[in-house]
Amino acid sequence: MSRSTLSLMERGENTALINLLKVLRVLDALYVLGTI
């Protein structure tokens, strides 16, 4: 793999990870609200 493709994949993974964390936080909040 070349460096350019690696950096592109890293950028894509970073945004995907951030979005995943946001979704997980929302789901966690909804779960907590639902269990109260």
Phi and psi in degrees as GROMACS dihedral restraints (atoms count N, CA, C in turn):
[ dihedral_restraints ]
;  ai    aj    ak    al  type     phi  dphi    fc
    3     4     5     6     1   -84.8    20    10
    4     5     6     7     1   165.1    20    10
    6     7     8     9     1   -65.7    20    10
    7     8     9    10     1   -36.5    20    10
    9    10    11    12     1   -62.8    20    10
   10    11    12    13     1   -43.9    20    10
   12    13    14    15     1   -67.9    20    10
   13    14    15    16     1   -35.9    20    10
   15    16    17    18     1   -63.7    20    10
   16    17    18    19     1   -44.8    20    10
   18    19    20    21     1   -66.0    20    10
   19    20    21    22     1   -37.4    20    10
   21    22    23    24     1   -64.1    20    10
   22    23    24    25     1   -43.0    20    10
   24    25    26    27     1   -64.3    20    10
   25    26    27    28     1   -40.1    20    10
   27    28    29    30     1   -62.6    20    10
   28    29    30    31     1   -42.6    20    10
   30    31    32    33     1   -62.4    20    10
   31    32    33    34     1   -45.6    20    10
   33    34    35    36     1   -62.4    20    10
   34    35    36    37     1   -40.9    20    10
   36    37    38    39     1   -67.0    20    10
   37    38    39    40     1   -37.6    20    10
   39    40    41    42     1   -62.7    20    10
   40    41    42    43     1   -46.5    20    10
   42    43    44    45     1   -66.5    20    10
   43    44    45    46     1   -37.9    20    10
   45    46    47    48     1   -65.2    20    10
   46    47    48    49     1   -40.4    20    10
   48    49    50    51     1   -64.5    20    10
   49    50    51    52     1   -42.6    20    10
   51    52    53    54     1   -62.7    20    10
   52    53    54    55     1   -44.7    20    10
   54    55    56    57     1   -63.6    20    10
   55    56    57    58     1   -40.1    20    10
   57    58    59    60     1   -63.1    20    10
   58    59    60    61     1   -42.7    20    10
   60    61    62    63     1   -63.2    20    10
   61    62    63    64     1   -40.1    20    10
   63    64    65    66     1   -61.8    20    10
   64    65    66    67     1   -46.1    20    10
   66    67    68    69     1   -62.3    20    10
   67    68    69    70     1   -43.5    20    10
   69    70    71    72     1   -62.6    20    10
   70    71    72    73     1   -39.5    20    10
   72    73    74    75     1   -63.7    20    10
   73    74    75    76     1   -43.2    20    10
   75    76    77    78     1   -64.1    20    10
   76    77    78    79     1   -45.5    20    10
   78    79    80    81     1   -62.4    20    10
   79    80    81    82     1   -40.8    20    10
   81    82    83    84     1   -62.4    20    10
   82    83    84    85     1   -43.8    20    10
   84    85    86    87     1   -63.4    20    10
   85    86    87    88     1   -43.3    20    10
   87    88    89    90     1   -64.1    20    10
   88    89    90    91     1   -39.4    20    10
   90    91    92    93     1   -64.0    20    10
   91    92    93    94     1   -44.6    20    10
   93    94    95    96     1   -62.8    20    10
   94    95    96    97     1   -43.6    20    10
   96    97    98    99     1   -63.5    20    10
   97    98    99   100     1   -36.4    20    10
   99   100   101   102     1   -72.7    20    10
  100   101   102   103     1   -25.6    20    10
  102   103   104   105     1   -88.5    20    10
  103   104   105   106     1   -13.1    20    10
